Amino acid sequence: MDYQLISVKHEAADAPEEYDNDDSFSGANLGGADADISRGRGSSNPAAGAGRKKAKLKEPSADLGIMSENQICVVCGDYASGFHYSALTCEACKSFFKRTVQDKHEYTCSGNFDCSVSKSMRKSCQYCRFQKCLVNGMLP
């Protein structure tokens, strides 16, 4: 089985990274014959990949959905991890909303239906938390 070393050529931060293959690697298992075939190489012919062009890959950026650190959850104000159920939320509110909808929970408020929903108080009233999820655009 033939293995290839993938070396990374670092360029300026705005330029895409360029990857090059080198047929001199003889290390750990990188996926077997299926991986060789999926990479365009025959499972036993090291020359099969000769003459291929270098693939250029761009670095991750904001247009790929990577969240910046200052995004906050529209429900509780914690740091948001992304858009979940059509709203910018944290993992805790995403999971709470998912469980509530899937298990068809019907909560009741023991207060005046205006309980504070914050990071520290989000567990105190499930009814008000779920209502805030809906008001802020989370879709079941």
C-alpha positions, 0 to 999 in steps of 0.5 A: 500500500502506498502512502503520500505525505501532504505538505502545507505551503504557508502563504500570506493570510489572505491567500489560499493555502496550497497543498502538495503531495509527496510520494515519500511517506511511509507512516501510519494507515491513512485509510487503506485502499478505499482512501487511495481510490477516492483520492484518485490513485490506484490501490497499487500503482504509485504513478497513478497520481502523477501529473495531478494539479495542486488543489488550492483550499481557502482558509475558513472565514466568516462566510462559512458560518463561523461565529465571532466571539461577541454573538449572544443568545437571543433567549438568555444572553449567554454566548451564542454558538450559532443559528438554531431553529432560525434564531441565534442561540447558545447550546443550552437554549438550543437543547432546551427548545429541542427537548421541549418540542420533541417531548411535547412539554407543556409548562406552566408559569408560577409567576406573572408570565414575565419571569426573567430569562438570563444565563443565571436564571434560565432554569427557573421558569421553563414556561417563560423561557420557551415563550421567549424562544418563540417570541425571538423567532425559534421555529419548531 
